[in-house]
Amino acid sequence: MFAVTAESIDRDDPLSGLRAGERPDPTAREGWATVTVRAAALNHHDLWSLRGVGLPADRLPMVLGCDAAGVDEEGNPVIVHAVIGDPDAGGGDETLDPRSSLLSERYDGTLAEKVTVPRRNLVPKPEELSFEEAACLPTAWLTAYRMVFEKAGLQPGSTVLVQGAGGGVASALIRLAAAVGHRVYATSRSAAKRARALELGAHAAFETGARLPERVDAVFETVGAATWAHSIRSVRQGGRIVTCGATSGDAPPAELTHVFFRQLSVVGSTMGTRDQLRRLAEFCVRSGVRPEIDRVLPLAEARSGFAAMLEGDLFGKIVFTV
């Protein structure tokens, strides 16, 4: 089968380890299913893997990719849940299993013609969603869904800040929060991305670090070091910062004085459960909300998609068709 793999690790030049070509077809383990991939989405996780984060050299070569939609052995359209874990070990939540992983960390990923996953990881794809739209859901959109509807502790009509408008998670956060009536502020260094954020439903968009008209109930953080101080100062007394990533660095000053004196909550969030993925797909069907897709490329042109993500030249998701 044709696949896109990490062949080597390089923190400074991640694309140097990217290869596209033929790989052996996967063999399904007992209780696993083989999915013929129709569409797969790119994530920052794939770039981090090429830098060796979560993917040590002794596991190479590794097929990259966490997200996919396709058909199972019986021809049923499905969405692939990317978390490989045991719900029982996580108290009913596979993301809390200490031994859980994402596809492409221990098991070959989705940037291929075929992928094998535990059968319970398959979620029926609603016919109202295209394969390209469905492929955007398992990582970025599922992460955003959990942040908005579980981790943020928001009441109807809340006010939120989304840092770093433009990425897949950030664009999903804007869509989902606006769809349920929250007032959404967004930030970006790019005027074009600020304009796009308004199109997605943001109430207002500001340059990174700009003072907001009011303090917000919750901040959604995907950027890390570059925006952390602004997030701390933008949230109201007793508010919450929900973080799922740190694309600009993971070691900003903690500003603990602000955290304890203003009684702030800092909440980590990673991915979501299989059931949340099912409900996310249903939410998209019922609400009419759809993922923002920056571009669709054939899998054979994956390198150009990786390069665009590396340069930050995107708004929403990059999707590969197989």
N, C-alpha and C positions, 0 to 999 in steps of 0.2 A: 504494500500500500504506500501511497505518497504521504509524507508527514514532515513537519517542521520540528527540528530537535535542537536542544542545547548539546553541543559537542565538546565545548570547553568553557572555562570560566574566566572572565576578565572584568574586574570591577571598573576599570577606567574606560574600556572599549567593549561594552557588552555585546554589540552586534558582531564582533569578530568570532564569537563562538556559535553563531546561528547558522544552521544548515537546513537545506530543504532537499528532499530526495526520497528514494525508496527505503522502506523499513519492512521487516517481517510483519505479517498480519498478527494481531493480538490473539491470544488463546484465553478464552474465558475460564476463570476458576469456577469451582462448584458454588452455585448460588449467585453467580455473576451473569450479566447479560452483555451481548455485543450490540453496539449501536452504530449504524451507518450514518455518519455525520453529514448533515445538509448545510449547516452553518455553524461557525464558531466565532466567538468574540475575543478580542485582545484585552488584556488587563496589565496594569503596572506590575502585577505579580510576575508576569512573564519576563519583564525586564530585570526585576530583582533576581529572578532565577538565574539569568545569564550573568549576573554579578556574583552568584554564589550564595545568595541569601536564601536559606531554607533548602538549598540544593547543593550538597557537597560534591566534589569532583568524583568521588568513588561511586556515585550513582549515574554517572554519564555513560553513554548518551541517554537523554531523557526527552521523550516527546513533550513539548510544551502545551500549555493551554488548560484552562479551568472550565470554560463555558462551551456548551454545545447544545444544539437541538438537531434531532434526526429521527430515524425510525428504528424500532427494535427488530428482533428476528421474525416477529409475526407481522411486521409492516405497520405497527402502531406508531403514530407521531408522538414523540416524547421530548421532554426537556431533561437534561442531565444535571442532577444535584452534585456539586463538586466536592462536598465534604465526605471523606471516607472515614467513618468513625462509628462507634457503638453507642447508640442512645442510652442503653442501660448503664454503661460506664460513666455517662455524663448526667445521670439523674433524669433521663428522658430527653436530653439535648445532646445530640452527637457532637456539636461544636465544643462542648465542655469535657469530652473524653480526652484525658491527657495524652492519649496516643493517636488522636485524630490527625489527619493531614488533608491537604488539598490535592486534587489531581495534579500531576506533574511534579510532585514532591517525592513521593515514594512509588507511585504508579503512573504509567504513561498517560499523558494528557490528551486533549481534544483537538489539537491542531493536526488532524490526520483524517484519512478517509474512514477509519473505524476506531472506536474506543470501547474498552470493556470497563464496566462498573458494577458494584453490587446491585442486584435487581431492585432492591428497595430504594435505590437512588434515582429511579426513573419516575418522572412526574408526567402525567398525560399533558400533551400540548393542546390547548384550546384551538379549535379550527379558526377562530377569529384572529389569532396571532400568526404572522408569517414566521417561517423558520428563522429569518434574520432577526426579527423582533424578539422571538423567544430565546435566541442564543445570547441576548444581552442580559437576561434576567439572573442567572445563577450566582454571579459574583457581585458585580457593582450594584445592580438593582436590588438584589436580596440584602446586601449589606445596608443600603439606604433604607429599605423597608423596615428592617429591624431597628435601625437607629431612630426613625421617625415614630414608629408605632409601638415599640417596646421600651427602648432605652431612654428616650428623652423625657418621659413622664409628662407629656404635654396635655393641656386641656384644650377644648375647642376654642378657636380664636386666638391662639397663642402667637407670639412673635419670635422668629428664629433668624439666625445668621448662618449662611452657608459660605464657608471660606473656600476660595479657589475655584470659582465657577469655571467650568470648561471640561473638567475631567468626567469620567463616566459616573463615579459615585456622586459627585457634586451636582451634575445635571439631573440625576435621578432624585436626589434630595430636594431640589427645587421643584421638580414636577410633582412629587408625592406630597410634599408639604403644602404646596399651593392648591393641589387638588382637593384637599380636605379642609381648606379655609384658613390656614395659618398665614400670617403676614410674613413674607420671606424677604430678607435682605441678603444680597450676595456681593462678594468682592472678587475682583480680578485686576491684575496689572494691565490687562488688555482691554481697550475700549470696545473692540469688536466682540469680545466675550461678554463684557458687561451688557452690551446691547442684546446679545443672544439670550442672556439670563432673563432679561425682561420679557422676551418672546416666550420663554418657558413658563412664565407666571410669577417671576419675582416682582415684588412691590417696588423695589428700588435697587440699584446696583451702584457700588462705590469702588474707588481705587483701593487696593490693598492697604490696610492700615488707617483708612479715613475714619473720622468720628461719625458714628451713626446718629440719626435723629433721636433715638431712644435706646435704652438698654434692653436687651432681648431676654426672653425666658430660657432659651437654649441656643447654644452654638454647636454647629456640626463641623468638626475638624477632620480634614484629610491631608492637610499641608504640613503641619508640624512646626518646626523651629521658626520658619519665616513668619508665621501668623499667630503663634501661641500667645505672645504678650497682648496682641490686639484682641484675641478671643477672651482672655482674662478680664480685660477692661470693658468689653462690650456686653458681658452678661450681667443681669440684674443681681441684686442681693439675694442669696439663696438659690440662684439659678444653676444651670447644669451645662457642662461642656461634654459632648459625646465625641469621642475620637476613635477613628478606625484606621488611621494611616499617618504617615509622616514622610511624604515624598520629598520634603526639603531638609530632612534631618530629624532625628528622634531625641535630641538632647538639648532642648531649650531650657533656660532658667525656669525652675518650677514655680517661682513666685508664691511660695507657701503662705506668706503673710496675707496675700489677697485671698487665698483659698480658705484658710481657717477663719480669718476675721470677718470676711463677707459670707461665710458659710456656703461656699460653692461646692458643687459635686462634680467630680471628674470621672466619667464612666467610659470604660473601654468596650468596644463592640467589634466582633469579627463574624462575618458571614451571617448565616441564619439556618434554621432547620429545614428539613425536607417539607414539613407541613407548612412552614412559612413561605417556601417557594411555591407550593401549590396555591396558597391563598393570594400570593402576589400575582400570579398568572390570572387568577379569577378577578382580582381587583382591576387589573388592566382591561379585562374584557368588559366588566360592568361599568367602569368609569370612563372608558375611552382613552385613558392615558396610555401613551406608547413611548418606548425608549427613544431617546434622541440618538440617531445614527449619523455619525460624521461622514463615513464613507463605507462602501462595500467593495471588497477586492477579492479576486480569486486567490485561493490558498497559495498558488504558485508565486504570487506577488507579495507574500507575507513580509519580506524584508522591507518593502517600502512602508508598510503599515507600522512595523516596529520603529523605523526611522522617524516617522511622524510623531509617534508617542514619545520617543526619546527627546525630540526637539520641542515638544509641547504644542505641536501644530495640529490640534484637533479640538473639537467641541462635541462631547458625547462619545459614543462608542465606535470603534473600528471593528468591522465584521468581515470575516472571510467566508466565502462560499466554497463548498467542496463539490 
